[in-house]
């Protein structure tokens, strides 16, 4: 059984907001706060998101371009992909249907998985914290257990997610340790810059 290190280096991967009208949290502040609460040393922060093309949504294109530029200057490893648009249809309460174009991220989860596994092989962290609730990432947790056993090295994967009475999901990623983020913790890490 690998020995748990006294000081744990953390890689934090984020791609979701708490529930405000736009992603307004400071990625570094939230990562530092979560690590401090757990007694971990933050080694690096990675951020993954989709960005609409300027021609599809100029406002959100500008927002993400500006925010990612600032995060990159702060030392955050940023990974962005263009959003892909698909027609979605929903049934309204009155029985009618509504079709609309919706942007979807494609490839961010794969990139997160690859990075978590690659960085584990390179011995760049002891704990990977995923700020996501995407169950597709549970397979990464299983792979981290295998890497830990093969290398006889202590590794952990945790899932940090917003937790409130109005949260859509109250579950973290299966096979990970769950870190619930309350509103006060999130609000203490708001980004005062307006990128819109």
ABEGO torsion letter per residue (X at the ends): XBBBBABBBBBBBBABBAGBABBABBAAAAAAAAAAAAGBBBABBBBBBBBBBAAABAAAAAAAAAAAAAAAAAGBBBBBBBBBBBBBBBBBAAGBBBBBBBBBBBGAAAAAAAAAAAAAAAGABABBBBBBABAAAAAAAAAAAAAAAAAGBBBBBBBBBBBBAABABABBBBGBBBBBBBAAAAAAABBABBAX
